[in-house]
Amino acid sequence: MDIYLVGGAVRDKLLGLTVVDHDYVVVGSSPAQMKQQGFKEVGKDFPVFLHPETGDEYALARTERKSGRGYKGFDVDFSSDITLEQDLERRDLTINAIAQDETGTLFDPYQGQEDLNNKVLRHISPAFAEDPLRVLRVARFAARFHHLGFSVAPETLSLMTELSNQGELEYLTAERVWVETHKALSTKSPQVYFEVLRECGALKVLFPEIDQLWGIPNPEKWHPEIDTGVHTMMVLEQAARKTEDVCVRFAAAVHDLGKGVTPKDQWPQHRGHEEAGVPLIKNLCRRIKAPKDYENLAVHVSRFHLHSHKMFELRAKTVHKVLKSIGAYKKEAILEQFSLACEADFNGRLGLEDKPYPQKALLHQCYTASNKIDAQPLIERGYEGAKLGDAIERERIRRIKSVLEKEKAAQ
């Protein structure tokens, strides 16, 4: 048998990036031979084995032939006479179809190194269009390598558009959509993922709530970029600059969904869009099976991001309502996530990308002052049950008011 390092490990090594996972393809072997050498079989649809010592994945060389709809409709051949070149041909992009043997020699039958040098994401063969999941994968790679200057080849984008228009994306499971989206949100340029999906028509299929934001105007006074879709991508870009927290980035991507349902006769105003976005976010999260904490934070950001922006104008009771509603008194980390998403929204506007956001610091000051209330003196004064809770809230509001008054006096 011959063993080759393949896929992302070879690609990332050539790009000078840190290699995380090592995947290998085995040519000229069989499941029985692999097991005899101590490998543990884990693949369900085709033979994949774990190395007995390193735990790395070793897959038998295989070919795939389309036999049904979606990304699971394939007949797989993993017989021992499958060649390395045949195995590499079934992969998605040329840059992912480079193999390396144990001596370090590279095998590159589809000019992946040339595309790496030219910073192009290009499909290998027309068989690319047989797997709709590849539309999301290419968009994710475009986001991951955007900072290096990579772009999608026009002919590959054309195939992605065909897949989107033919209804193949509808066969993707929610789990697969979420996995690819989560990975994309983890990249340096997550906004590129959604931009590429929009360019090939996939966004309106998978994320129609986001897709409909393009072409919807905002007041130029507050949004020099005007277009809501453009603003949303700017907010997501800002969120990626400020934090690696994918939950915050997701909230940034969906914070303005309510503007997508504003009646045209009300444009460019969007009164009530904060609350209007809540059911849209919930439906989107449940459709793609996003984790509950992602949904919760996104809902909080949609509902209260304007409150955060108006911190210097709010009453103490309103600030307390925001802190209590988002769950800050129960879990402090939520406040940081919420305020980061709001800051990204504030900076996600043309010409305001680097403008300071003092509202964040003031909100945190109000939280710090009102968080830890010693209930013992209140209990000694006879408060208990619901009345004790009300007394604690009054004390929190009093402390928040003190912070706000000091801030006003200092201005």
C-alpha positions as CSV (number, residue, x, y, z in Angstrom):
1,M,0.0,0.0,0.0
2,D,1.0,3.6,-0.6
3,I,0.2,6.4,1.9
4,Y,-0.1,10.1,1.1
5,L,-0.8,13.2,3.1
6,V,-3.7,15.0,1.4
7,G,-6.1,17.9,1.6
8,G,-5.9,20.8,4.0
9,A,-2.6,19.7,5.6
10,V,-0.7,19.9,2.3
11,R,-2.5,23.1,1.3
12,D,-1.9,24.9,4.6
13,K,1.7,23.8,4.7
14,L,2.3,25.3,1.2
15,L,0.6,28.5,2.3
16,G,2.8,28.7,5.4
17,L,-0.2,28.3,7.8
18,T,-0.4,26.2,10.9
19,V,-1.4,22.6,10.1
20,V,-4.0,21.4,12.6
21,D,-5.4,18.1,11.1
22,H,-3.4,15.5,9.2
23,D,-5.5,13.4,6.8
24,Y,-4.1,10.5,4.7
25,V,-5.3,8.6,1.7
26,V,-4.2,4.9,1.3
27,V,-3.8,3.5,-2.2
28,G,-3.8,-0.2,-2.9
29,S,-5.2,-1.5,0.3
30,S,-8.5,-3.0,1.7
31,P,-10.5,-2.7,4.9
32,A,-9.2,-6.2,5.9
33,Q,-5.6,-5.2,5.5
34,M,-6.1,-1.9,7.4
35,K,-7.6,-3.8,10.3
36,Q,-4.8,-6.3,10.3
37,Q,-2.3,-3.5,10.9
38,G,-4.2,-2.2,13.9
39,F,-6.3,0.6,12.3
40,K,-9.7,1.2,13.8
41,E,-12.6,1.6,11.2
42,V,-14.8,4.6,11.9
43,G,-16.4,5.5,8.5
44,K,-20.0,4.8,7.9
45,D,-20.5,5.6,4.2
46,F,-17.0,4.6,3.2
47,P,-13.9,3.1,4.9
48,V,-12.1,5.6,7.2
49,F,-9.6,4.4,9.7
50,L,-7.9,5.9,12.8
51,H,-4.2,5.3,13.2
52,P,-3.6,3.1,16.3
53,E,-1.0,5.5,17.8
54,T,-1.6,9.0,16.4
55,G,-5.4,8.9,15.9
56,D,-5.0,10.6,12.5
57,E,-7.5,9.7,9.8
58,Y,-6.6,7.3,7.0
59,A,-9.2,6.9,4.2
60,L,-9.0,4.3,1.4
61,A,-8.7,5.9,-2.1
62,R,-12.1,6.0,-3.6
63,T,-14.3,7.3,-6.5
64,E,-17.8,8.6,-6.2
65,R,-20.6,8.6,-8.7
66,K,-23.8,10.6,-8.4
67,S,-26.8,8.3,-7.8
68,G,-29.4,10.6,-6.2
69,R,-30.3,14.1,-5.0
70,G,-28.4,16.1,-2.3
71,Y,-24.9,15.5,-0.9
72,K,-25.5,11.8,0.2
73,G,-26.7,10.5,-3.1
74,F,-23.5,8.8,-4.2
75,D,-22.2,5.3,-5.1
76,V,-18.7,4.9,-3.7
77,D,-16.0,2.6,-5.0
78,F,-13.0,2.0,-2.7
79,S,-11.5,-1.1,-4.4
80,S,-7.8,-1.5,-4.2
81,D,-7.1,-0.6,-7.8
82,I,-8.3,3.0,-7.4
83,T,-5.4,5.3,-8.2
84,L,-4.3,8.4,-6.3
85,E,-5.2,10.6,-9.3
86,Q,-8.7,9.2,-9.3
87,D,-9.1,9.9,-5.6
88,L,-7.9,13.4,-6.0
89,E,-10.2,14.1,-8.9
90,R,-13.3,13.6,-6.7
91,R,-12.3,16.4,-4.4
92,D,-13.8,19.9,-4.5
93,L,-11.1,22.4,-5.3
94,T,-7.7,22.2,-7.0
95,I,-5.9,23.6,-3.9
96,N,-7.4,20.7,-1.8
97,A,-6.2,18.0,-4.3
98,I,-2.5,18.1,-3.7
99,A,-0.9,15.0,-2.2
100,Q,2.5,14.4,-0.5
101,D,4.2,11.1,-0.1
102,E,6.4,10.0,2.8
103,T,9.6,11.4,1.1
104,G,8.0,14.9,0.7
105,T,7.3,14.6,-3.0
106,L,4.2,16.5,-4.1
107,F,1.6,15.0,-6.5
108,D,-0.5,17.8,-8.1
109,P,-2.4,16.5,-11.2
110,Y,-4.9,19.3,-11.2
111,Q,-2.5,22.3,-10.9
112,G,-3.4,23.1,-7.3
113,Q,-0.1,24.8,-6.6
114,E,-0.6,27.2,-9.6
115,D,-4.0,28.2,-8.1
116,L,-2.4,28.6,-4.7
117,N,0.1,31.0,-6.2
118,N,-2.6,32.8,-8.1
119,K,-4.9,32.8,-5.1
120,V,-7.8,31.2,-6.9
121,L,-10.5,28.9,-5.6
122,R,-11.2,26.7,-8.6
123,H,-13.2,23.5,-8.9
124,I,-11.5,20.4,-10.3
125,S,-14.1,19.0,-12.7
126,P,-17.9,19.2,-13.5
127,A,-18.4,16.6,-10.8
128,F,-18.2,19.5,-8.4
129,A,-21.8,20.3,-9.2
130,E,-22.9,16.8,-7.9
131,D,-22.5,17.9,-4.2
132,P,-24.5,20.9,-3.1
133,L,-22.5,21.1,0.2
134,R,-19.6,22.4,-1.9
135,V,-21.4,25.7,-2.4
136,L,-21.0,26.4,1.3
137,R,-17.5,25.0,1.5
138,V,-16.2,27.3,-1.3
139,A,-17.9,30.3,0.4
140,R,-16.2,29.3,3.6
141,F,-12.8,28.9,2.0
142,A,-13.4,32.3,0.4
143,A,-13.9,33.8,3.9
144,R,-11.0,31.9,5.4
145,F,-8.5,32.9,2.8
146,H,-9.8,36.4,1.9
147,H,-7.1,38.1,4.0
148,L,-4.5,36.3,1.8
149,G,-6.2,37.7,-1.4
150,F,-8.0,34.6,-2.6
151,S,-11.2,34.8,-4.7
152,V,-13.6,32.4,-6.4
153,A,-12.9,31.5,-10.1
154,P,-15.7,32.8,-12.3
155,E,-16.4,29.3,-13.7
156,T,-16.7,27.9,-10.2
157,L,-19.1,30.7,-9.2
158,S,-21.1,29.8,-12.2
159,L,-21.4,26.2,-11.2
160,M,-22.4,27.3,-7.6
161,T,-25.1,29.5,-9.2
162,E,-26.4,26.5,-11.1
163,L,-26.6,24.4,-8.0
164,S,-28.5,27.2,-6.2
165,N,-30.9,27.6,-9.0
166,Q,-31.6,23.9,-9.4
167,G,-32.9,23.4,-5.9
168,E,-30.1,21.1,-4.8
169,L,-29.4,23.2,-1.7
170,E,-32.8,22.3,-0.3
171,Y,-31.5,18.8,0.2
172,L,-28.8,20.0,2.7
173,T,-29.6,19.1,6.3
174,A,-29.8,21.8,8.9
175,E,-26.9,20.3,10.7
176,R,-24.6,20.5,7.7
177,V,-25.6,24.1,7.0
178,W,-24.9,25.1,10.6
179,V,-21.5,23.3,10.7
180,E,-20.3,25.2,7.6
181,T,-21.8,28.5,8.8
182,H,-20.2,28.1,12.2
183,K,-16.8,27.4,10.6
184,A,-17.2,30.4,8.3
185,L,-18.1,32.6,11.3
186,S,-14.8,31.5,12.9
187,T,-12.7,32.9,10.0
188,K,-11.0,36.2,9.8
189,S,-13.5,37.5,7.2
190,P,-16.9,35.9,8.0
191,Q,-18.8,38.6,6.0
192,V,-17.2,37.1,2.8
193,Y,-19.1,33.9,3.4
194,F,-22.4,35.6,3.1
195,E,-21.3,37.8,0.3
196,V,-20.2,34.8,-1.8
197,L,-23.4,32.9,-1.0
198,R,-25.4,36.0,-2.1
199,E,-23.4,36.3,-5.3
200,C,-24.3,32.7,-6.4
201,G,-27.9,32.9,-5.2
202,A,-27.5,30.5,-2.3
203,L,-28.2,33.2,0.4
204,K,-31.8,33.6,-0.7
205,V,-32.3,29.8,-0.4
206,L,-30.5,29.2,2.9
207,F,-30.7,32.6,4.7
208,P,-33.6,34.5,3.0
209,E,-34.0,36.7,6.1
210,I,-30.4,38.1,5.5
211,D,-30.7,38.1,1.8
212,Q,-33.7,40.4,1.7
213,L,-31.7,43.2,3.6
214,W,-29.9,44.3,0.4
215,G,-31.7,47.2,-1.3
216,I,-33.4,48.3,1.9
217,P,-32.4,51.9,2.8
218,N,-31.5,53.5,6.1
219,P,-31.5,57.2,7.0
220,E,-28.3,58.6,5.5
221,K,-27.8,60.7,8.6
222,W,-27.2,57.6,10.8
223,H,-26.0,55.2,8.0
224,P,-23.8,56.9,5.4
225,E,-23.6,53.4,3.7
226,I,-27.4,53.5,3.4
227,D,-28.0,49.9,2.3
228,T,-29.0,47.6,5.1
229,G,-27.3,44.5,3.6
230,V,-24.1,46.5,3.2
231,H,-24.4,47.7,6.8
232,T,-25.0,44.2,8.1
233,M,-21.8,42.9,6.4
234,M,-19.9,45.9,7.8
235,V,-21.2,45.0,11.3
236,L,-20.1,41.4,10.9
237,E,-16.7,42.5,9.8
238,Q,-16.4,44.8,12.8
239,A,-17.5,42.0,15.1
240,A,-14.7,39.7,13.7
241,R,-12.2,42.5,14.4
242,K,-13.3,42.8,18.0
243,T,-13.7,39.2,19.1
244,E,-13.2,35.6,18.1
245,D,-16.5,34.7,19.9
246,V,-18.6,33.1,17.2
247,C,-21.8,33.7,19.2
248,V,-21.2,37.5,19.1
249,R,-20.4,37.3,15.3
250,F,-23.6,35.5,14.7
251,A,-25.6,38.0,16.6
252,A,-24.0,40.8,14.5
253,A,-25.0,39.0,11.3
254,V,-28.7,38.9,12.3
255,H,-29.1,42.0,14.5
256,D,-31.1,44.0,11.9
257,L,-33.4,41.3,10.4
258,G,-36.4,43.3,11.5
259,K,-35.6,46.0,8.9
260,G,-36.3,43.3,6.2
261,V,-40.0,43.4,7.0
262,T,-40.5,47.2,7.3
263,P,-43.3,48.3,4.9
264,K,-41.8,50.2,1.9
265,D,-43.9,53.3,2.6
266,Q,-42.0,53.7,5.9
267,W,-38.5,53.6,4.4
268,P,-35.9,54.8,5.2
269,Q,-37.2,54.8,8.8
270,H,-37.5,51.4,10.6
271,R,-39.5,52.1,13.8
272,G,-39.9,48.9,15.8
273,H,-37.4,46.9,13.8
274,E,-35.7,45.8,17.0
275,E,-38.8,43.7,18.1
276,A,-39.8,42.8,14.6
277,G,-36.5,41.0,14.2
278,V,-37.1,38.7,17.1
279,P,-39.4,36.1,15.5
280,L,-37.3,36.2,12.3
281,I,-34.2,35.3,14.4
282,K,-36.0,32.6,16.2
283,N,-37.3,31.0,13.0
284,L,-33.8,31.2,11.4
285,C,-32.1,29.7,14.4
286,R,-34.6,26.8,14.7
287,R,-34.4,26.1,10.9
288,I,-30.6,25.8,10.9
289,K,-30.6,24.3,14.4
290,A,-28.3,27.0,15.9
291,P,-27.5,26.4,19.6
292,K,-29.9,28.0,22.1
293,D,-27.2,30.4,23.5
294,Y,-26.7,31.7,20.0
295,E,-30.4,32.4,19.5
296,N,-30.7,34.0,23.0
297,L,-27.8,36.5,22.4
298,A,-29.0,37.3,18.9
299,V,-32.5,38.1,20.3
300,H,-31.1,40.3,23.0
301,V,-29.0,42.2,20.6
302,S,-31.9,42.7,18.2
303,R,-34.2,43.8,21.0
304,F,-31.8,46.2,22.9
305,H,-29.1,47.4,20.5
306,L,-30.7,50.8,20.2
307,H,-30.9,51.0,24.0
308,S,-27.2,50.5,24.2
309,H,-26.5,53.2,21.6
310,K,-28.7,55.7,23.7
311,M,-27.0,54.9,27.1
312,F,-26.3,58.6,27.8
313,E,-30.1,59.4,27.4
314,L,-31.6,56.4,29.3
315,R,-33.3,56.5,32.7
316,A,-31.9,54.3,35.4
317,K,-35.0,52.0,35.3
318,T,-34.5,51.4,31.6
319,V,-30.8,50.6,32.0
320,H,-31.8,48.1,34.7
321,K,-34.4,46.6,32.5
322,V,-31.7,46.0,29.8
323,L,-29.3,44.4,32.2
324,K,-31.9,42.2,33.7
325,S,-33.5,41.2,30.4
326,I,-30.3,40.1,28.8
327,G,-29.4,38.0,31.9
328,A,-26.4,40.0,33.0
329,Y,-27.1,39.6,36.7
330,K,-27.2,35.8,36.3
331,K,-24.2,35.5,33.9
332,E,-21.7,38.3,33.5
333,A,-20.2,37.0,30.3
334,I,-23.5,37.8,28.5
335,L,-23.0,41.5,29.1
336,E,-19.6,41.5,27.4
337,Q,-21.0,39.6,24.4
338,F,-24.0,41.9,24.2
339,S,-22.0,45.1,24.4
340,L,-19.4,43.8,21.8
341,A,-22.2,43.1,19.3
342,C,-23.7,46.6,19.9
343,E,-20.2,48.2,19.5
344,A,-19.8,46.3,16.2
345,D,-23.2,47.7,15.1
346,F,-22.1,51.2,16.0
347,N,-18.8,50.9,14.1
348,G,-20.3,49.1,11.2
349,R,-21.1,52.3,9.4
350,L,-19.3,54.1,6.6
351,G,-16.7,56.4,8.0
352,L,-17.4,55.5,11.6
353,E,-15.4,52.2,11.7
354,D,-12.9,53.6,14.3
355,K,-15.2,55.9,16.3
356,P,-15.0,55.4,20.1
357,Y,-18.1,53.8,21.7
358,P,-18.2,55.1,25.3
359,Q,-21.7,53.7,25.8
360,K,-20.1,50.3,26.3
361,A,-18.0,51.5,29.3
362,L,-21.0,53.3,30.8
363,L,-23.2,50.2,30.6
364,H,-20.5,48.1,32.3
365,Q,-20.2,50.8,35.0
366,C,-23.9,50.6,35.7
367,Y,-23.7,46.8,35.9
368,T,-20.7,46.8,38.2
369,A,-22.4,49.3,40.6
370,S,-25.6,47.4,40.7
371,N,-24.6,43.7,40.5
372,K,-23.7,42.7,44.0
373,I,-26.4,43.7,46.4
374,D,-26.1,42.5,50.0
375,A,-29.5,41.2,50.8
376,Q,-28.9,40.6,54.5
377,P,-29.8,44.1,55.7
378,L,-33.0,44.0,53.7
379,I,-33.9,40.6,55.2
380,E,-33.3,42.0,58.7
381,R,-35.7,44.8,57.8
382,G,-38.4,42.2,57.2
383,Y,-38.2,41.8,53.4
384,E,-38.8,38.3,52.1
385,G,-40.0,36.5,48.9
386,A,-41.2,38.7,46.1
387,K,-40.9,41.8,48.2
388,L,-37.2,41.1,48.9
389,G,-36.7,40.8,45.1
390,D,-38.4,44.1,44.5
391,A,-36.3,45.8,47.2
392,I,-33.1,44.5,45.6
393,E,-34.2,45.8,42.2
394,R,-34.9,49.3,43.8
395,E,-31.4,49.3,45.2
396,R,-30.0,48.3,41.9
397,I,-31.9,51.1,40.1
398,R,-30.7,53.6,42.8
399,R,-27.1,52.7,42.2
400,I,-27.5,52.9,38.4
401,K,-29.0,56.3,38.8
402,S,-26.0,57.4,40.9
403,V,-23.7,56.3,38.1
404,L,-25.7,58.1,35.4
405,E,-25.9,61.3,37.5
406,K,-22.1,61.3,38.0
407,E,-21.6,60.8,34.3
408,K,-23.9,63.8,33.4
409,A,-22.1,66.0,36.0
410,A,-18.8,65.1,34.4
411,Q,-19.8,66.1,30.9
